[in-house]
């Protein structure tokens, strides 16, 4: 059964954020829907298994953010315990 999570869920298979769509067995889906943690999704393609993500983007797929200094800022001096 295909569901969309309404709440954050965490377990041995991973973390599922709100808005993530999953394909879960009927018993698990019923428990999540009855507990108001998820809603049923109809006519959607989904993955297999309890916590398989079908959302196109997750934290592991996004490129990591890179901190950069503004142009002409030069380097930032590093403070040590001797400077305190």
Secondary structure, DSSP 8 states (H G I E B T S, - for coil): -EEEESS-EEETTEEE-TT-EEE--HHHHHHHHHTTSEEE--S----SSTT---SS--TTTS--------TT--------GGG-
